[in-house]
Amino acid sequence: MSALSESAGPQGTSGILLLGLGNLLLGDEGLGVHVLRRLVAGYHCEPPITLIDGGTAGLELLPLFRDHARILLIDALDSDRPPGTVSLIRDQDIRRALEVKLTLHHLGLAEVLALLALLDEMPAELVLIGVAPQRMALDLELSPAITAAIPVVIAAVQSVLAGWGVRLDPVAAPGQQVCRRANLTNPTNEDHSMNAIDNFSCLRRSPLSEGLTDDQLRALTGITCCRRLQDHEVLIEEGKIDNSLHVITEGALAVTRNLGKGDYTTIHVLRTGDMAGEMGFVTGRPHSATLRSLGCTQVCSFERAAFEDLVTDEPWMIYRVMQNIVQVGHGILRRMNAEYVELTKYITQSHGVY
């Protein structure tokens, strides 16, 4: 079971939710999340809608279903059709389609729909775009058949949203640097550019800003730099020290361990809202793993020395930020434990789940 994470900035005002589901560690099972990230990185919705990386969440989805009138789901879906086949399923037919469950999150999703039906709180419209998987194994990459199906999935998303009065159009690829450190102690006209404003808005959307006033967040913004990482770009290198805390404001990072001779293995995936490098930030010790970007990922970072310089002027801000670091770290640990349980069941094929 995965924590939910917002992947597209401010909540949409249209009452429409686009939810990508799946486990990135199980190959084609992560299809929904892969598609959602491609939409976030390269498309624009008008009017804005809410896009959520639901991961492997189950009953945690219930509040989201209650809060949105129209919901579009993207997920791998078992079928007797060839791998890569895209199916469009609506409303009550979705519950029947989930009778054959690929993974545990399908069990949780089926429970959510059954509970909503029992409470007579089903969304006005519910659509599932399902794709028949080719390979369900420990792998971060999609199979060729599923990769080839992604344009078809996106076209289906555009068609469904168009029926709901929403345009989904591609945008130009973002630049490498989206914002930079703002100099609030000696402001210039340049510091009030969109780049400096982006630092503030990026942090405000992250759990690091929980409980911070705007003034406190501006103080933190003054030592923060946000940037975009390209696919497979390394943020943190195993064995190196950088004394920085990194917050993922969009996208995902693979946590990898070196196997030698240029090979590595992925042990976890950090998602939007997660933090990276917190132990090195606190202790100053070398990092125990390498972090690589999965797709285009946006991170906001600040160094420990600059953070400590704020202790005298902003003690409460420092206290709240450290609280948030602990809470996010605890959430990551809980998610890793839940994913370990799911992977164990997948490998052993026990409990009648698979």
Secondary structure, 3 states (H helix, E strand, C coil): CCCCEECCCCCCCCCEEEEEECCCCEHHHHHHHHHHHHHHHHEEEECCCEEEEEECCCHHHHHHHHHCCEEEEEEECCCCCCCCCEEEEECCHHHHHCCCCCCHHHHHHHHHHHHHHHHCCCCCEEEEEEECCCCCCCECCCCHHHHHHHHHHHHHHHHHHHHCCCEEEECCCCCCCCCCCCCCCCCCHHHHCHHHHHHHHHHHCCHHHCCCCHHHHHHHHCCCEEEEECCCCEEECCCCCCCEEEEEEEEEEEEEEEEECCEEEEEEEEECCCEECHHHHHHCCCCCCEEEEEEEEEEEEEEHHHHHCCCCCCHHHHHHHHHHHHHHHHHHHHHHHHHHHHHHHHHHCCCCCC
